[in-house]
Amino acid sequence: MPQFNKAKDFAKDIVGKTRQFSFRPDKDLTPEAVVAARAYIVDFWPHVQRFHPKDDESLLGLPKPYLVPSFTEKTGFDYNELYYWDSYFMVQGMLDAEHKELVMGILEDLMALFTRFKVIPNASRTYLMGRSQPPFLTSFIFDVYQAYDPGLEWLKNNIEIAKQEYNTVWLGMKKPNERQVYKGLSRYYDINYLHDLAEAESGWDMTPRFGRRALNYLPVDLNALLYKYETDFARAARLFGDKREAARWDDAAELRKKTMNSLMWDRIRGLYYDYNYVKERRGNVSSLAAYFPMFAGMVDEKQAASLVRALRRFENKGGLATTDALPVGQFVFGSMPTQWAYPNGWAPLHYVVIKGLERYGYHADARRIAMKWLKSNLSWYTVNGVFLEKYNVVSPEKPPIKGVYPSQEGFGWTNGVFERLCQEYVDRPL
């Protein structure tokens, strides 16, 4: 693991010093306040690096080393497989020269999965091939392109695979990819045609958003990400000098935006809502999925202002809750625990919201939320010596609400987003 050696030496220097560094809740964090936590993260990455070049029972072979979310032992829930959207958020704190080989290798692994199976599965296991995860492939490609400048030929090859994924998986209209189902918009899906497994494709397993009827919904986040694919394809076409193709992708994105605004935008509440196309009405759960259109750049200035005003529904002492407070407790029909709901907050959703705010010029709001989230992570680390998969943002001193699988420590995307936000908001103070 040569790319980790320098970082590990730094971590060993720091770990052993006390984690107890005081910080004021009303002030921005200083670099000194986060040094031990960042050293913990540096020391964490080698523990979750894996390399399995050949298939091994259910574990699929991949050409390059990759990262798994956590390495908590003796829980009966350990990881050895690569996960699609986890990978994107884990590398956010690694887009530097030292980690170039690893980051580009993880993207190559995702591409290899699609090339071999015509889908990027939930994770690199044979038994997780029936569904995918939220599509961040074009975002990953452009992050790598901007960080490392691998050239237009590299970009062209990778964008071509992303186009195949877009058309085959996300615009599929029959098994094994029956996702595009209503007015050109897509849903989350699983080949077994089960609502709960389709909900697992959303990554939000479980959530009150769909009332355990995920197959019946057109999700805001998914279709916003597909809008971003279309605008990313247009961006790539312009880089390749193909104005005609860029215009076609711009038209596709514009059509999707109009359809989403018609079906999903609630002007009174100032939020987007998932659309139940079976009942032809919007859902009623307010969630951070509403901010994916902002992340994707598909909202106008008036909508952006409404979304910023609506942040008060979600903003708490420790950051953003995944949904607003549920009127009937934390369970959906069937008594399924919903960890992707109030009072829990998650790193990838904070990253999406913060990036959306920055994109539209709401820099002070982005910084405020970033600081709240960093402090929640740091406070738990200071007391317990670990980072978590998710946090209770309403009462950050309390554990998060549990889900259908054991709570995980580590944790890959929490660590990656923490480091990225430190780089952008702590290392670069106002």
C-alpha positions, 0 to 999 in steps of 0.5 A: 500500500505505497500510497498510504506510507507517508500518510501512515507515518504522519498518523503515527506521529499524531495518534498517541497525542490526546484527542481532547482538543477543546473547541467552541460551538459558536466558532469555526474549527481551527486546523489544530482542533481537527488534527487528531481526527484527521490522523485517525482517518489517515490511519483508517484507510489501509485497514479498508483497502482490498485487492481481489483480482479473481472471483472468489465464491460470491466475491467478484474479482476486480482489476485494481485495489479498492476501499470497503466502508468499514472493517468492524470485526466480529459483528457478522457484518464485515465488508470485503466488497466494493460499493458503488456510491460509497466509493464516490464519497470515500474518495472525496478526501483523496483527490490528491497526487498521493492517492491518484493511483488508488482513486483512479483504480476505484473508478476503473473497478466500477467501469470493469463491473459495468463492462463485464455485467452491463450494470454497476451492482449494489456491490461486487457480490454475485448476490447483489447483482439484482440492483445498482445504487444511486448513479454518481458515475459521471460525477466520479469521472469529472472529479478524476478528470479535474483532479488529475487531467488524464486527457481527452481520450481517457475522458472519452472512453469513460464517458462512453461507458457512462452513456452505456450505463445511463441507457442500459440501466437507468433508461431500461424499460424491461427486465432486468432494468425496468426503471424508466416507467413514466413520462421519461422519468425513472425509478429505483428497481430490483430484478426480483421486483420487490419494493424493499429491494428497490428501496435498497437500490436508493441507498436509503435503506430504510426510509419513510419516503416511499412507504415501503412501495419504492417501485411505485415512486419516481425519486427526486434524487435519482432523476436529478442525478440522471439530469446531471448525467445529461448535462455532464454528457453535454459538457463532455461533448463540448470538450470534444468539439461536438456542438450538435451532440452537446445540444441533444444532451442539453435538450434531454436535460431540459425535458427532464427538468420540465417534467420533474418540475411539473410532477415533483416541485411543490411551490408552497412548501419550496421543496421537491417531493418523490412522485407516486406515479401509480397514484399520480400524486406527490409523496408527503415526506420532506427529505434531503432528496429535495436538494439533489436538483440543486447539486445537479444544477437544475433549479432556477434562482427562485427555486434555490432561494426557496430550498434555502429557506426550507433548510430550517425543516432539517437543520438541527444542532448537529447538522441536517436530519435526513427528513423533517420530524415524522408525525408518527414516529420512526417506523414505516408500515410493517415496523421497519426501522428507518435509519434514513430519517429524522433524527439521523444525519448522513455524510453523503447527504451533507456533501450533496446539500453543501455542494448544492448551496455552494453552486448557487452562491449560498456560501455562508449557509454551506459553511454553517452546515459544514461546521455543524456536521464537522463538529458532530463528527468531531465531538463523537470522536473526541469522546469515543475515539471512532467515527460513525456511519451516521449521527443523531444530529438532533442530539449529537451526544446520543447514538443514532437511530439503528437500522435493519443492520448493525451500526457501523464504525469507521466509517468510509464515507464519513471519513472521506467527507470529513476530510474533504470538508476540512480541506475546504472549510478548516484549511481555508478559513474566512 
